[in-house]
Amino acid sequence: MSTEDTAETPETLAVLEVVRPGALTTVQDAGRPGHAHLGVPRSGALDPPAHRLANRLVGNPAEAAVLETTLDGVTVRVRARTPVTVAVTGAPAPVRVDGRPAPWGAPVRVADGALLDIGRPTAGIRTYVAFAGGVCAEPVLGSRSTDLLSGLGPAPLAAGAVLPLGPPHAVPPAPDSVPWQAPPAELVLPLFLGPRHDWFTGDALRTLAGAGYRVSPSANRIGLRTEGPALTRSRHGELPSEGMVSGAVQVPPDGLPVVFLADHPVTGGYPVIGVVPEDHLPSAAQAVPGTPIRFDVRGPARY
């Protein structure tokens, strides 16, 4: 998005100039549900509680678009007629405004021309940066979210990009404390078997329930990839493509489970051995590479 494309108008009172995009920083809101029949994933923030809290701290609606950073934060310069209220949540990270320390998990006022720097998280992997008024990237199918699988939504941030902000809402009083659950030393994921657990051997199910898996460095917004023992199949051959849901644990030919996250494909042809409930996926999204994983295997879910 060029500077010319985002020139200030009466409706655009502030913009962000990207100085350092970090390893991967994307625009994310509550996603674009209801389009699976078009082959479009929901997408949206991988850690919805952190996304909602960041918006609450700056007075935005819960679904407003924010920046989601991965691994090493982001640096932006604020250009605004009046100071912009900013809040940082998710994985705790150092926050600096023009080189001066600023609080994490609390509203911060950033003046015109100031440099806002979010550093590498001290725990977790994804940090959320909300701005009063929300990030006003062009919506696609009702959402401003970047979808890495389909390419819908704004491109991942690049140095020199310019993003407009919307008009701010009233900023509510800051809460007395900011709830935050630290990334676990071991990621425990409940897993309900099915719909294709009968494609795997009994040994594979026992292996899955063991404690031999770790988060792979190749995990991304599409899926939490794992390292560990391969699962053996009792049935071979092709499986017709079928619908996929967030939390589905698909097993590709290498036998290593993949937990589908927000940008997952809506159909797939590899067998799904089980499904992780959606309310456990934010923890998966914050698990750093190398984190041990234990699947708490339970009986088949009712479909």
N, C-alpha and C positions, 0 to 999 in steps of 0.2 A: 504494500500500500504506500503510495508516494505522498510526499508532503502536499503536492497540489491537490491530491484526492481528498485531503482531510483539512483543508483550510478552514479557519475558524468562521463560524456563522453565528447568528444570534442563538441557535440551539446548541452549538458546540462551543462551550466556554473554556474548554481545556483539552489538551492533547498530551500524549506520552510519546517521547522520542526514545527509541530503543538504542542504548549505548552498548550494552553487553547482553546478548540474548541468552547466555548460558547454554548448557548441553541440550536442553529441550524445554522451551517455554511456549505454552499454547494458551489461547483464549478458551475458557470453558464456562458454561452456565449449567442449567439443570438438564440439558440434553434435548434431543428431538425424538421423544417416544411416539409410537403409533405409525412408524413408517417401515416396519420390518417387511411388509408385503411388497415394498418397493426395493428391497435389498439394502435398506439403510439402517445401520445400527443406531442405538440410542445415543451413544457417546456421552458427553457431559463430564463433570468433575469426577475423578476417581475416588475422592474422599468427600462425599456429600456433606457429612457433618462439619468438616473444616470449611467447605465452601459456604455453607449457610451461615456459619458463625462469622466469617470474615465480612459477609454482606451485612449481617446484623450490626456489627461494630461500627460500620460507616453509614448506617441508616438506609441501606438499599433493600429492595425486595429480595426475598430469599433466593429467587431464581436468577438474579442479575449476573452478568458475565464478569469474570475475574481473570487474573493470570494464574496459571498452574505451572510452577517451575519443577524441574527434575534434576536432582543431584547437586547442582551448584548455584542455584538462584538466578538472579537477573538484575540488571542495572538499567534504570530508565531516568530520563530527565523530564520533569513536569513543566509544561508551558500552560499557564493559566492566568486569568484576570484576577482571581482571588485564590488564596491557599486551598489546596485540595486535601480532604481527609482520606487517609489511607489506613488500612489494617492488614496485618500479616498473621496468618494462622497455619494450621497443618503442622508439618515437621518444623520444630523450632530451629531458627536460624538467626544469625546476627543481622540486625537491621541498622543501617546508617543513613543519615540525611546530611549531605555535604560533608561526609567524613565523621560526623558526630553520632555516637550511639543513640538509638531510638528504641522504644519498647516493642517487643513482640507481643501479639495478643491484645493490643490496645489501640484506640484511635490515635493517629499521628497527623499533625497538620504539616503539609509540605508546600512551601511557597513557590512562586513562579521562578523558574530557572534552577531550582534545587535538584540535586542528583540523589535519587533514591536507590540504595544498593542493598540487595538481599543476598546474603552470603550462603555458603555451603551449610546444609542442615547439620546440627549436632546430633540428631537422632531422626530416624525416618528418612524419607527420600523425596517427598513432594510437599512443597510449600505453596500457600495460596495468598495472593495479593489482591485485595479489593480496594477500589477507588470509589468515593462518593459519586453517584451518578451512573456507575457501571461502565465497563468497556463497551463502546458502541461500534464494534465491527459489524459489517454487513450481515444480516441474518440470512440463513438458508434453511428452508423448510421450518421456519419458526424458531430457529436456534442460532446462536452465535458461536457454538462450540466447534472447535477443530476436531475433525474425525480423521485420524491418521490412516485408517484402512481405506475409506472411500475417497478421501481427498476433499470432502465437503467442508465448508467453513473457511475461516481465514487460515493462511499458511502459518506454520510455526514461526515465531518471532525471529527476525534477522536484524543485524546491526543496521541502523539507519531507518528502520520502519517507523511509521507514525500511526498511532492509534487514537481516535477521538474518545472523549468521555462524555457521558450524558449529563444533563442538569442534575445537580445533587438534590437529595431529599433532606429532611431534617435529621440531624444526627442525634440518636438517642443517648441517654446517659450511659457511660461505660459500666459494665457489670462489675460486681465486686471481685469475681474470679472468672477465669476463662477455663472451661472444662477441656481437658486434653488427655487422651489415653496414649501413653508412651508406646512406641513400637515394641512388641514382645521379643524377649530373647529367643523364644520358640513360638512359631506361628502355628496355632492349633485351629484347624478348619473342620467343622462338622461337615460330613459328606453323606448325603442320602443316596444309596445305590440306585442305579437305573438311569436311563431306560435300557442301556445295552450292557449291563454288568454280566449278563449270561454269555457274552462273547469272550469272557476271560476265565482263566483257570482258577481253581480254588487257591492255588499257591499265589496267584497274582493278587487276589483279594487280601490274603494274609500279608503279602508284601506291602500292599497299599496301606494297611493299617499299622505297619511298623513305623519306626522313627528314622528312616534312612534317607529322607529327601531334604534338599536345600533349595533356596531361591536361586535361580540361575541369573548370571549377569545379562542374559539376553531377554529377560522379562521386560515387557513394555506395556503400553496402554491397551494393546490388543489382548494380551494374556500373560498370566504369571507362569513362566516356564520354570521347570524344575530340573534338578540334577539328582541322580540316585539310581536305584535298581530299575531295570526295564520290566514292564508288566507283560506277561506272556498271554497270548490269546488262545482260546479253545476253538474259535471259529475264524476261518480265514476267508479271503475273497473280498468282493466289493460290497459296500453298504450304500444304498441309495442316499443321496443328500436329504437331510431332514432338518427341521428347525432347531436353532440353538438359542439358549437363554444365557443371560449373565450368570456366572457361577458354574456353568456346565464345565465338567472336567473331561476334556477330550483326550484321547490317547492316540497320537499319530504313529506311523510305522516304527519310529525309534523306541516306542514303548514307554516314553517319559510323559507323565501327566501334564496337561496344560490347563490352568484355571482361567476361563474366559472372563475378561474385564470389559470395560465400557465400549471399546472400539471393536469388539469381536464380530466376526462374520455372522450373519443371521441364519445361514444354513451351513452344513458341513457333512462330509462323508466319512469321517473317522468316528469310531464308536465312542459314545459318552458313557463312562463307567459310573458316573454319579454327578450330583449337583451340590454345590456349596450354597447355603442360604445367602441371599443378597446382603443381609445386614452384617455379614462377616467379611465382605469384600473390601471395605475401607482399610481394615487391618492388613489385608493382602497387598493393597496398593501402596502401603507405607513400609513394607518389609524390604530391608536392604538386601542386596545380593549376599549369599552365604548364610542367611537366616535359616535355621533348621525348621522344617515343616513336619507336622504330624497331622495326618488325616484321621479324624474321629469318625470311623465308618459306622453307619447306622443302616437300618433296614430300608428297603425300597420306599421311595416317596410315592404318594398317590397322585396320579396324573389325571 
